[in-house]
Amino acid sequence: MEIWLNPECSKCRSAVEILDGAGADYTVRKYLEDPPSADDLRDVLTRLGLEPWDITRTQEAEARELGIGDWERTGAARERWIAALAAHPRLIQRPIITADDGSALVGRSEDAVREAVARAGGGNS
């Protein structure tokens, strides 16, 4: 499994603690240093079953500067949102955990992170 995180984010640090405590086998992607491409984002959105606006941090200063809050949330506007997330990775909700079973989830709660561990087979302790 892989976790997209920002090390300065408390939710991300909490998720890593849970993964470590469960003995989960995972890799870390510091997505601000290694931003996902538009293709990476399309893949993770498919795995999440979400749209780009669902994983966009619309309250960030960058989002306000871009005027994202006023953008259409339609299929026609989807690529615009994906391009914005690829160009401004700080706008991506975090942490995102991709599981080996092909699924993904936004690990903002302990329960969500534990679900990712369960999908991965419960860790390797």
C-alpha positions as CSV (number, residue, x, y, z in Angstrom):
1,M,0.0,0.0,0.0
2,E,1.0,3.6,-0.5
3,I,0.2,6.7,1.6
4,W,0.2,10.1,0.1
5,L,1.1,12.5,2.9
6,N,2.4,15.8,4.0
7,P,4.7,15.2,7.0
8,E,3.5,18.5,8.6
9,C,-0.1,17.3,8.7
10,S,-1.3,15.9,12.0
11,K,-3.8,13.6,10.3
12,C,-1.0,12.2,8.2
13,R,1.3,11.6,11.2
14,S,-1.6,9.9,13.0
15,A,-2.2,7.7,10.0
16,V,1.5,6.7,9.9
17,E,1.4,5.8,13.6
18,I,-1.7,3.6,13.0
19,L,0.0,1.9,10.0
20,D,3.2,1.4,12.0
21,G,1.3,0.1,15.0
22,A,-0.5,-2.5,12.8
23,G,2.8,-3.6,11.2
24,A,1.5,-2.6,7.8
25,D,3.7,-2.8,4.8
26,Y,3.5,0.6,3.0
27,T,5.5,3.2,1.1
28,V,5.3,6.9,1.7
29,R,4.8,9.5,-1.1
30,K,5.4,13.0,0.1
31,Y,3.1,14.4,-2.5
32,L,4.3,18.0,-2.1
33,E,7.8,16.9,-3.0
34,D,6.7,14.2,-5.5
35,P,3.4,15.6,-6.9
36,P,1.0,13.2,-8.6
37,S,0.6,13.6,-12.3
38,A,-2.9,14.1,-13.9
39,D,-2.8,10.4,-14.7
40,D,-1.9,9.5,-11.1
41,L,-4.8,11.6,-10.0
42,R,-7.2,10.0,-12.5
43,D,-6.2,6.6,-11.2
44,V,-6.6,7.4,-7.5
45,L,-9.9,9.1,-8.2
46,T,-11.1,5.9,-9.9
47,R,-9.9,3.9,-7.0
48,L,-11.5,6.2,-4.5
49,G,-14.8,6.3,-6.5
50,L,-14.7,10.1,-6.1
51,E,-14.5,13.2,-8.3
52,P,-11.6,15.7,-8.1
53,W,-13.7,18.3,-6.2
54,D,-14.3,15.7,-3.5
55,I,-10.6,15.6,-2.7
56,T,-9.9,19.3,-3.1
57,R,-9.0,21.4,-0.1
58,T,-11.2,24.4,-1.2
59,Q,-10.3,26.5,1.9
60,E,-6.6,26.7,1.1
61,A,-5.3,30.1,0.1
62,E,-4.3,28.7,-3.3
63,A,-7.8,27.5,-3.9
64,R,-9.2,30.9,-3.1
65,E,-6.6,32.5,-5.4
66,L,-7.7,30.2,-8.2
67,G,-11.4,30.8,-7.5
68,I,-12.0,27.0,-7.3
69,G,-15.0,27.5,-5.1
70,D,-16.8,28.9,-8.1
71,W,-15.9,26.2,-10.6
72,E,-18.5,23.9,-12.0
73,R,-18.6,20.4,-10.5
74,T,-19.5,18.6,-13.7
75,G,-18.0,16.0,-16.0
76,A,-17.2,18.8,-18.4
77,A,-15.1,20.6,-15.8
78,R,-13.4,17.4,-14.4
79,E,-10.2,17.8,-16.3
80,R,-9.8,21.5,-15.2
81,W,-10.0,20.3,-11.5
82,I,-7.5,17.5,-12.2
83,A,-5.1,19.9,-13.8
84,A,-5.4,22.3,-10.8
85,L,-4.7,19.5,-8.4
86,A,-1.6,18.3,-10.4
87,A,-0.3,21.9,-10.6
88,H,-1.2,22.7,-6.9
89,P,-0.7,19.5,-4.9
90,R,-1.3,21.4,-1.6
91,L,-5.0,21.4,-2.6
92,I,-5.2,17.6,-2.4
93,Q,-7.0,16.2,0.6
94,R,-4.7,14.1,2.8
95,P,-3.7,11.5,3.6
96,I,-4.7,9.3,0.7
97,I,-4.0,5.6,1.1
98,T,-4.0,3.2,-1.9
99,A,-4.4,-0.4,-1.0
100,D,-3.0,-3.4,-2.8
101,D,-6.5,-4.7,-3.6
102,G,-7.0,-1.8,-6.0
103,S,-9.0,0.4,-3.7
104,A,-8.1,3.7,-2.0
105,L,-9.5,5.9,0.7
106,V,-8.9,9.2,2.3
107,G,-7.5,8.4,5.7
108,R,-8.7,11.4,7.7
109,S,-10.1,9.2,10.5
110,E,-8.6,6.4,12.5
111,D,-11.4,4.1,11.3
112,A,-10.5,4.8,7.6
113,V,-6.8,4.1,8.2
114,R,-7.7,0.8,10.0
115,E,-10.0,-0.1,7.1
116,A,-6.9,0.4,4.8
117,V,-4.9,-1.9,7.0
118,A,-7.7,-4.5,6.9
119,R,-7.8,-4.3,3.1
120,A,-4.1,-5.0,3.1
121,G,-4.5,-8.1,5.1
122,G,-4.1,-6.7,8.6
123,G,-0.4,-5.8,8.5
124,N,2.7,-8.0,8.7
125,S,3.4,-8.1,12.5
